[in-house]
Amino acid sequence: MLVIGGILAVVFSVLLINDLESETITQWTVMTSYFMIIFLIIGTVLRITQK
């Protein structure tokens, strides 16, 4: 889960850089940010509960 969140974070940062250059926020950037946050939260919760 944390790996997926990390990959989404990389994708999100690339999309965000492209959006800042064109000065528009696309729906893909918003969607990846939501999924990134969700996966990172789930990943950290699972990591904590498995210990």
CHARMM-style PDB file with segment names, atoms N, HN, CA, C and O in Angstrom:
ATOM      1  N   MET     1       0.822  -1.201   0.000  1.00  0.00      PROA
ATOM      2  CA  MET     1       0.000   0.000   0.000  1.00  0.00      PROA
ATOM      3  C   MET     1       0.863   1.262   0.000  1.00  0.00      PROA
ATOM      4  O   MET     1       0.590   2.210  -0.736  1.00  0.00      PROA
ATOM      5  N   LEU     2       1.901   1.264   0.828  1.00  0.00      PROA
ATOM      6  HN  LEU     2       2.123   0.493   1.425  1.00  0.00      PROA
ATOM      7  CA  LEU     2       2.782   2.430   0.864  1.00  0.00      PROA
ATOM      8  C   LEU     2       3.527   2.600  -0.448  1.00  0.00      PROA
ATOM      9  O   LEU     2       3.805   3.722  -0.870  1.00  0.00      PROA
ATOM     10  N   VAL     3       3.854   1.466  -1.102  1.00  0.00      PROA
ATOM     11  HN  VAL     3       3.627   0.555  -0.759  1.00  0.00      PROA
ATOM     12  CA  VAL     3       4.539   1.541  -2.394  1.00  0.00      PROA
ATOM     13  C   VAL     3       3.629   2.191  -3.432  1.00  0.00      PROA
ATOM     14  O   VAL     3       4.068   3.047  -4.199  1.00  0.00      PROA
ATOM     15  N   ILE     4       2.345   1.778  -3.456  1.00  0.00      PROA
ATOM     16  HN  ILE     4       1.987   1.083  -2.833  1.00  0.00      PROA
ATOM     17  CA  ILE     4       1.383   2.365  -4.385  1.00  0.00      PROA
ATOM     18  C   ILE     4       1.221   3.858  -4.095  1.00  0.00      PROA
ATOM     19  O   ILE     4       1.155   4.674  -5.014  1.00  0.00      PROA
ATOM     20  N   GLY     5       1.159   4.201  -2.822  1.00  0.00      PROA
ATOM     21  HN  GLY     5       1.213   3.538  -2.075  1.00  0.00      PROA
ATOM     22  CA  GLY     5       1.067   5.608  -2.436  1.00  0.00      PROA
ATOM     23  C   GLY     5       2.276   6.403  -2.889  1.00  0.00      PROA
ATOM     24  O   GLY     5       2.152   7.551  -3.316  1.00  0.00      PROA
ATOM     25  N   GLY     6       3.460   5.783  -2.794  1.00  0.00      PROA
ATOM     26  HN  GLY     6       3.561   4.851  -2.447  1.00  0.00      PROA
ATOM     27  CA  GLY     6       4.682   6.448  -3.250  1.00  0.00      PROA
ATOM     28  C   GLY     6       4.688   6.665  -4.748  1.00  0.00      PROA
ATOM     29  O   GLY     6       5.088   7.724  -5.231  1.00  0.00      PROA
ATOM     30  N   ILE     7       4.239   5.649  -5.488  1.00  0.00      PROA
ATOM     31  HN  ILE     7       3.914   4.788  -5.096  1.00  0.00      PROA
ATOM     32  CA  ILE     7       4.159   5.778  -6.949  1.00  0.00      PROA
ATOM     33  C   ILE     7       3.176   6.877  -7.312  1.00  0.00      PROA
ATOM     34  O   ILE     7       3.457   7.694  -8.189  1.00  0.00      PROA
ATOM     35  N   LEU     8       2.026   6.907  -6.647  1.00  0.00      PROA
ATOM     36  HN  LEU     8       1.798   6.243  -5.935  1.00  0.00      PROA
ATOM     37  CA  LEU     8       1.041   7.953  -6.910  1.00  0.00      PROA
ATOM     38  C   LEU     8       1.584   9.329  -6.548  1.00  0.00      PROA
ATOM     39  O   LEU     8       1.247  10.319  -7.197  1.00  0.00      PROA
ATOM     40  N   ALA     9       2.424   9.397  -5.512  1.00  0.00      PROA
ATOM     41  HN  ALA     9       2.698   8.592  -4.985  1.00  0.00      PROA
ATOM     42  CA  ALA     9       3.026  10.671  -5.131  1.00  0.00      PROA
ATOM     43  C   ALA     9       3.943  11.180  -6.230  1.00  0.00      PROA
ATOM     44  O   ALA     9       3.962  12.375  -6.525  1.00  0.00      PROA
ATOM     45  N   VAL    10       4.713  10.264  -6.843  1.00  0.00      PROA
ATOM     46  HN  VAL    10       4.697   9.293  -6.603  1.00  0.00      PROA
ATOM     47  CA  VAL    10       5.597  10.649  -7.942  1.00  0.00      PROA
ATOM     48  C   VAL    10       4.775  11.134  -9.136  1.00  0.00      PROA
ATOM     49  O   VAL    10       5.070  12.174  -9.724  1.00  0.00      PROA
ATOM     50  N   VAL    11       3.734  10.362  -9.488  1.00  0.00      PROA
ATOM     51  HN  VAL    11       3.494   9.517  -9.010  1.00  0.00      PROA
ATOM     52  CA  VAL    11       2.860  10.750 -10.600  1.00  0.00      PROA
ATOM     53  C   VAL    11       2.213  12.100 -10.319  1.00  0.00      PROA
ATOM     54  O   VAL    11       2.138  12.956 -11.201  1.00  0.00      PROA
ATOM     55  N   PHE    12       1.745  12.288  -9.083  1.00  0.00      PROA
ATOM     56  HN  PHE    12       1.805  11.593  -8.366  1.00  0.00      PROA
ATOM     57  CA  PHE    12       1.094  13.537  -8.695  1.00  0.00      PROA
ATOM     58  C   PHE    12       2.049  14.721  -8.824  1.00  0.00      PROA
ATOM     59  O   PHE    12       1.663  15.786  -9.307  1.00  0.00      PROA
ATOM     60  N   SER    13       3.305  14.531  -8.389  1.00  0.00      PROA
ATOM     61  HN  SER    13       3.619  13.666  -7.998  1.00  0.00      PROA
ATOM     62  CA  SER    13       4.256  15.643  -8.459  1.00  0.00      PROA
ATOM     63  C   SER    13       4.578  16.005  -9.901  1.00  0.00      PROA
ATOM     64  O   SER    13       4.726  17.183 -10.227  1.00  0.00      PROA
ATOM     65  N   VAL    14       4.689  14.985 -10.782  1.00  0.00      PROA
ATOM     66  HN  VAL    14       4.568  14.028 -10.517  1.00  0.00      PROA
ATOM     67  CA  VAL    14       4.929  15.260 -12.198  1.00  0.00      PROA
ATOM     68  C   VAL    14       3.747  16.011 -12.804  1.00  0.00      PROA
ATOM     69  O   VAL    14       3.936  16.990 -13.525  1.00  0.00      PROA
ATOM     70  N   LEU    15       2.529  15.555 -12.515  1.00  0.00      PROA
ATOM     71  HN  LEU    15       2.376  14.759 -11.929  1.00  0.00      PROA
ATOM     72  CA  LEU    15       1.327  16.223 -13.022  1.00  0.00      PROA
ATOM     73  C   LEU    15       1.226  17.647 -12.485  1.00  0.00      PROA
ATOM     74  O   LEU    15       0.833  18.563 -13.207  1.00  0.00      PROA
ATOM     75  N   LEU    16       1.580  17.826 -11.220  1.00  0.00      PROA
ATOM     76  HN  LEU    16       1.899  17.081 -10.633  1.00  0.00      PROA
ATOM     77  CA  LEU    16       1.488  19.144 -10.610  1.00  0.00      PROA
ATOM     78  C   LEU    16       2.472  20.111 -11.256  1.00  0.00      PROA
ATOM     79  O   LEU    16       2.136  21.271 -11.494  1.00  0.00      PROA
ATOM     80  N   ILE    17       3.692  19.641 -11.543  1.00  0.00      PROA
ATOM     81  HN  ILE    17       3.965  18.699 -11.350  1.00  0.00      PROA
ATOM     82  CA  ILE    17       4.685  20.484 -12.213  1.00  0.00      PROA
ATOM     83  C   ILE    17       4.182  20.901 -13.595  1.00  0.00      PROA
ATOM     84  O   ILE    17       4.304  22.065 -13.978  1.00  0.00      PROA
ATOM     85  N   ASN    18       3.612  19.941 -14.351  1.00  0.00      PROA
ATOM     86  HN  ASN    18       3.513  18.996 -14.040  1.00  0.00      PROA
ATOM     87  CA  ASN    18       3.058  20.261 -15.662  1.00  0.00      PROA
ATOM     88  C   ASN    18       1.910  21.257 -15.544  1.00  0.00      PROA
ATOM     89  O   ASN    18       1.787  22.168 -16.362  1.00  0.00      PROA
ATOM     90  N   ASP    19       1.071  21.082 -14.525  1.00  0.00      PROA
ATOM     91  HN  ASP    19       1.171  20.342 -13.860  1.00  0.00      PROA
ATOM     92  CA  ASP    19      -0.065  21.986 -14.329  1.00  0.00      PROA
ATOM     93  C   ASP    19       0.394  23.386 -13.958  1.00  0.00      PROA
ATOM     94  O   ASP    19      -0.183  24.373 -14.417  1.00  0.00      PROA
ATOM     95  N   LEU    20       1.426  23.478 -13.132  1.00  0.00      PROA
ATOM     96  HN  LEU    20       1.894  22.677 -12.759  1.00  0.00      PROA
ATOM     97  CA  LEU    20       1.920  24.795 -12.737  1.00  0.00      PROA
ATOM     98  C   LEU    20       2.542  25.520 -13.917  1.00  0.00      PROA
ATOM     99  O   LEU    20       2.462  26.745 -14.003  1.00  0.00      PROA
ATOM    100  N   GLU    21       3.172  24.766 -14.840  1.00  0.00      PROA
ATOM    101  HN  GLU    21       3.237  23.771 -14.770  1.00  0.00      PROA
ATOM    102  CA  GLU    21       3.757  25.390 -16.020  1.00  0.00      PROA
ATOM    103  C   GLU    21       2.664  25.917 -16.951  1.00  0.00      PROA
ATOM    104  O   GLU    21       2.815  26.986 -17.542  1.00  0.00      PROA
ATOM    105  N   SER    22       1.556  25.165 -17.083  1.00  0.00      PROA
ATOM    106  HN  SER    22       1.433  24.297 -16.603  1.00  0.00      PROA
ATOM    107  CA  SER    22       0.468  25.605 -17.958  1.00  0.00      PROA
ATOM    108  C   SER    22      -0.575  26.440 -17.208  1.00  0.00      PROA
ATOM    109  O   SER    22      -1.531  26.937 -17.804  1.00  0.00      PROA
ATOM    110  N   GLU    23      -0.376  26.586 -15.882  1.00  0.00      PROA
ATOM    111  HN  GLU    23       0.400  26.182 -15.398  1.00  0.00      PROA
ATOM    112  CA  GLU    23      -1.233  27.400 -15.011  1.00  0.00      PROA
ATOM    113  C   GLU    23      -2.688  26.934 -15.002  1.00  0.00      PROA
ATOM    114  O   GLU    23      -3.598  27.751 -14.864  1.00  0.00      PROA
ATOM    115  N   THR    24      -2.915  25.619 -15.147  1.00  0.00      PROA
ATOM    116  HN  THR    24      -2.175  24.955 -15.259  1.00  0.00      PROA
ATOM    117  CA  THR    24      -4.251  25.056 -14.992  1.00  0.00      PROA
ATOM    118  C   THR    24      -4.134  23.768 -14.186  1.00  0.00      PROA
ATOM    119  O   THR    24      -3.154  23.033 -14.311  1.00  0.00      PROA
ATOM    120  N   ILE    25      -5.137  23.506 -13.364  1.00  0.00      PROA
ATOM    121  HN  ILE    25      -5.932  24.104 -13.263  1.00  0.00      PROA
ATOM    122  CA  ILE    25      -5.156  22.262 -12.589  1.00  0.00      PROA
ATOM    123  C   ILE    25      -6.112  21.293 -13.287  1.00  0.00      PROA
ATOM    124  O   ILE    25      -7.297  21.585 -13.447  1.00  0.00      PROA
ATOM    125  N   THR    26      -5.589  20.150 -13.696  1.00  0.00      PROA
ATOM    126  HN  THR    26      -4.626  19.913 -13.566  1.00  0.00      PROA
ATOM    127  CA  THR    26      -6.418  19.180 -14.398  1.00  0.00      PROA
ATOM    128  C   THR    26      -7.109  18.251 -13.407  1.00  0.00      PROA
ATOM    129  O   THR    26      -6.712  18.169 -12.245  1.00  0.00      PROA
ATOM    130  N   GLN    27      -8.147  17.552 -13.872  1.00  0.00      PROA
ATOM    131  HN  GLN    27      -8.469  17.619 -14.816  1.00  0.00      PROA
ATOM    132  CA  GLN    27      -8.867  16.623 -13.002  1.00  0.00      PROA
ATOM    133  C   GLN    27      -7.977  15.448 -12.619  1.00  0.00      PROA
ATOM    134  O   GLN    27      -8.164  14.861 -11.553  1.00  0.00      PROA
ATOM    135  N   TRP    28      -7.005  15.091 -13.472  1.00  0.00      PROA
ATOM    136  HN  TRP    28      -6.853  15.568 -14.338  1.00  0.00      PROA
ATOM    137  CA  TRP    28      -6.105  13.968 -13.161  1.00  0.00      PROA
ATOM    138  C   TRP    28      -5.246  14.298 -11.950  1.00  0.00      PROA
ATOM    139  O   TRP    28      -4.988  13.433 -11.113  1.00  0.00      PROA
ATOM    140  N   THR    29      -4.803  15.546 -11.854  1.00  0.00      PROA
ATOM    141  HN  THR    29      -5.012  16.249 -12.534  1.00  0.00      PROA
ATOM    142  CA  THR    29      -3.991  15.947 -10.702  1.00  0.00      PROA
ATOM    143  C   THR    29      -4.802  15.832  -9.415  1.00  0.00      PROA
ATOM    144  O   THR    29      -4.304  15.348  -8.398  1.00  0.00      PROA
ATOM    145  N   VAL    30      -6.043  16.277  -9.467  1.00  0.00      PROA
ATOM    146  HN  VAL    30      -6.448  16.670 -10.292  1.00  0.00      PROA
ATOM    147  CA  VAL    30      -6.908  16.211  -8.283  1.00  0.00      PROA
ATOM    148  C   VAL    30      -7.168  14.756  -7.897  1.00  0.00      PROA
ATOM    149  O   VAL    30      -7.096  14.399  -6.721  1.00  0.00      PROA
ATOM    150  N   MET    31      -7.471  13.916  -8.895  1.00  0.00      PROA
ATOM    151  HN  MET    31      -7.530  14.206  -9.850  1.00  0.00      PROA
ATOM    152  CA  MET    31      -7.756  12.508  -8.625  1.00  0.00      PROA
ATOM    153  C   MET    31      -6.544  11.790  -8.051  1.00  0.00      PROA
ATOM    154  O   MET    31      -6.676  11.042  -7.081  1.00  0.00      PROA
ATOM    155  N   THR    32      -5.361  12.003  -8.633  1.00  0.00      PROA
ATOM    156  HN  THR    32      -5.254  12.610  -9.420  1.00  0.00      PROA
ATOM    157  CA  THR    32      -4.173  11.319  -8.114  1.00  0.00      PROA
ATOM    158  C   THR    32      -3.848  11.787  -6.701  1.00  0.00      PROA
ATOM    159  O   THR    32      -3.364  11.003  -5.885  1.00  0.00      PROA
ATOM    160  N   SER    33      -4.108  13.060  -6.404  1.00  0.00      PROA
ATOM    161  HN  SER    33      -4.501  13.697  -7.067  1.00  0.00      PROA
ATOM    162  CA  SER    33      -3.831  13.537  -5.046  1.00  0.00      PROA
ATOM    163  C   SER    33      -4.763  12.847  -4.039  1.00  0.00      PROA
ATOM    164  O   SER    33      -4.328  12.461  -2.954  1.00  0.00      PROA
ATOM    165  N   TYR    34      -6.049  12.691  -4.403  1.00  0.00      PROA
ATOM    166  HN  TYR    34      -6.402  13.004  -5.285  1.00  0.00      PROA
ATOM    167  CA  TYR    34      -6.973  11.979  -3.523  1.00  0.00      PROA
ATOM    168  C   TYR    34      -6.527  10.539  -3.296  1.00  0.00      PROA
ATOM    169  O   TYR    34      -6.452  10.077  -2.157  1.00  0.00      PROA
ATOM    170  N   PHE    35      -6.227   9.821  -4.404  1.00  0.00      PROA
ATOM    171  HN  PHE    35      -6.288  10.197  -5.329  1.00  0.00      PROA
ATOM    172  CA  PHE    35      -5.819   8.423  -4.280  1.00  0.00      PROA
ATOM    173  C   PHE    35      -4.515   8.298  -3.502  1.00  0.00      PROA
ATOM    174  O   PHE    35      -4.359   7.380  -2.697  1.00  0.00      PROA
ATOM    175  N   MET    36      -3.570   9.224  -3.737  1.00  0.00      PROA
ATOM    176  HN  MET    36      -3.697   9.970  -4.391  1.00  0.00      PROA
ATOM    177  CA  MET    36      -2.286   9.195  -3.039  1.00  0.00      PROA
ATOM    178  C   MET    36      -2.516   9.312  -1.534  1.00  0.00      PROA
ATOM    179  O   MET    36      -1.957   8.540  -0.755  1.00  0.00      PROA
ATOM    180  N   ILE    37      -3.338  10.275  -1.127  1.00  0.00      PROA
ATOM    181  HN  ILE    37      -3.793  10.902  -1.759  1.00  0.00      PROA
ATOM    182  CA  ILE    37      -3.600  10.488   0.295  1.00  0.00      PROA
ATOM    183  C   ILE    37      -4.272   9.255   0.911  1.00  0.00      PROA
ATOM    184  O   ILE    37      -3.906   8.817   2.002  1.00  0.00      PROA
ATOM    185  N   ILE    38      -5.271   8.697   0.189  1.00  0.00      PROA
ATOM    186  HN  ILE    38      -5.569   9.053  -0.697  1.00  0.00      PROA
ATOM    187  CA  ILE    38      -5.991   7.524   0.691  1.00  0.00      PROA
ATOM    188  C   ILE    38      -5.047   6.340   0.869  1.00  0.00      PROA
ATOM    189  O   ILE    38      -5.041   5.693   1.916  1.00  0.00      PROA
ATOM    190  N   PHE    39      -4.236   6.057  -0.177  1.00  0.00      PROA
ATOM    191  HN  PHE    39      -4.241   6.583  -1.028  1.00  0.00      PROA
ATOM    192  CA  PHE    39      -3.334   4.904  -0.100  1.00  0.00      PROA
ATOM    193  C   PHE    39      -2.275   5.089   0.981  1.00  0.00      PROA
ATOM    194  O   PHE    39      -1.925   4.130   1.669  1.00  0.00      PROA
ATOM    195  N   LEU    40      -1.758   6.309   1.140  1.00  0.00      PROA
ATOM    196  HN  LEU    40      -2.042   7.088   0.581  1.00  0.00      PROA
ATOM    197  CA  LEU    40      -0.749   6.539   2.176  1.00  0.00      PROA
ATOM    198  C   LEU    40      -1.347   6.361   3.567  1.00  0.00      PROA
ATOM    199  O   LEU    40      -0.702   5.803   4.454  1.00  0.00      PROA
ATOM    200  N   ILE    41      -2.585   6.835   3.763  1.00  0.00      PROA
ATOM    201  HN  ILE    41      -3.109   7.288   3.043  1.00  0.00      PROA
ATOM    202  CA  ILE    41      -3.231   6.679   5.068  1.00  0.00      PROA
ATOM    203  C   ILE    41      -3.486   5.196   5.353  1.00  0.00      PROA
ATOM    204  O   ILE    41      -3.179   4.708   6.440  1.00  0.00      PROA
ATOM    205  N   ILE    42      -4.054   4.477   4.362  1.00  0.00      PROA
ATOM    206  HN  ILE    42      -4.303   4.874   3.479  1.00  0.00      PROA
ATOM    207  CA  ILE    42      -4.314   3.048   4.544  1.00  0.00      PROA
ATOM    208  C   ILE    42      -3.009   2.295   4.801  1.00  0.00      PROA
ATOM    209  O   ILE    42      -2.945   1.424   5.670  1.00  0.00      PROA
ATOM    210  N   GLY    43      -1.973   2.639   4.039  1.00  0.00      PROA
ATOM    211  HN  GLY    43      -2.025   3.346   3.334  1.00  0.00      PROA
ATOM    212  CA  GLY    43      -0.681   1.969   4.188  1.00  0.00      PROA
ATOM    213  C   GLY    43      -0.083   2.159   5.565  1.00  0.00      PROA
ATOM    214  O   GLY    43       0.419   1.207   6.164  1.00  0.00      PROA
ATOM    215  N   THR    44      -0.132   3.393   6.079  1.00  0.00      PROA
ATOM    216  HN  THR    44      -0.539   4.167   5.593  1.00  0.00      PROA
ATOM    217  CA  THR    44       0.437   3.648   7.402  1.00  0.00      PROA
ATOM    218  C   THR    44      -0.396   2.980   8.492  1.00  0.00      PROA
ATOM    219  O   THR    44       0.155   2.463   9.464  1.00  0.00      PROA
ATOM    220  N   VAL    45      -1.728   2.987   8.335  1.00  0.00      PROA
ATOM    221  HN  VAL    45      -2.176   3.407   7.545  1.00  0.00      PROA
ATOM    222  CA  VAL    45      -2.590   2.330   9.330  1.00  0.00      PROA
ATOM    223  C   VAL    45      -2.312   0.831   9.358  1.00  0.00      PROA
ATOM    224  O   VAL    45      -2.205   0.240  10.433  1.00  0.00      PROA
ATOM    225  N   LEU    46      -2.194   0.206   8.173  1.00  0.00      PROA
ATOM    226  HN  LEU    46      -2.281   0.686   7.300  1.00  0.00      PROA
ATOM    227  CA  LEU    46      -1.882  -1.219   8.125  1.00  0.00      PROA
ATOM    228  C   LEU    46      -0.513  -1.505   8.732  1.00  0.00      PROA
ATOM    229  O   LEU    46      -0.345  -2.492   9.447  1.00  0.00      PROA
ATOM    230  N   ARG    47       0.465  -0.646   8.451  1.00  0.00      PROA
ATOM    231  HN  ARG    47       0.328   0.156   7.870  1.00  0.00      PROA
ATOM    232  CA  ARG    47       1.807  -0.834   8.980  1.00  0.00      PROA
ATOM    233  C   ARG    47       1.792  -0.759  10.511  1.00  0.00      PROA
ATOM    234  O   ARG    47       2.490  -1.519  11.181  1.00  0.00      PROA
ATOM    235  N   ILE    48       0.997   0.156  11.053  1.00  0.00      PROA
ATOM    236  HN  ILE    48       0.429   0.773  10.509  1.00  0.00      PROA
ATOM    237  CA  ILE    48       0.921   0.320  12.506  1.00  0.00      PROA
ATOM    238  C   ILE    48       0.203  -0.879  13.146  1.00  0.00      PROA
ATOM    239  O   ILE    48       0.642  -1.396  14.173  1.00  0.00      PROA
ATOM    240  N   THR    49      -0.912  -1.316  12.523  1.00  0.00      PROA
ATOM    241  HN  THR    49      -1.268  -0.895  11.689  1.00  0.00      PROA
ATOM    242  CA  THR    49      -1.703  -2.379  13.128  1.00  0.00      PROA
ATOM    243  C   THR    49      -1.017  -3.755  13.004  1.00  0.00      PROA
ATOM    244  O   THR    49      -1.307  -4.651  13.796  1.00  0.00      PROA
ATOM    245  N   GLN    50      -0.137  -3.933  12.048  1.00  0.00      PROA
ATOM    246  HN  GLN    50       0.099  -3.205  11.404  1.00  0.00      PROA
ATOM    247  CA  GLN    50       0.520  -5.224  11.884  1.00  0.00      PROA
ATOM    248  C   GLN    50       1.657  -5.447  12.873  1.00  0.00      PROA
ATOM    249  O   GLN    50       2.112  -6.577  13.048  1.00  0.00      PROA
ATOM    250  N   LYS    51       2.125  -4.369  13.529  1.00  0.00      PROA
ATOM    251  HN  LYS    51       1.756  -3.451  13.387  1.00  0.00      PROA
ATOM    252  CA  LYS    51       3.234  -4.512  14.472  1.00  0.00      PROA
ATOM    253  C   LYS    51       2.756  -5.038  15.811  1.00  0.00      PROA
ATOM    254  OT1 LYS    51       3.560  -5.219  16.725  1.00  0.00      PROA
TER     255      LYS     51
END
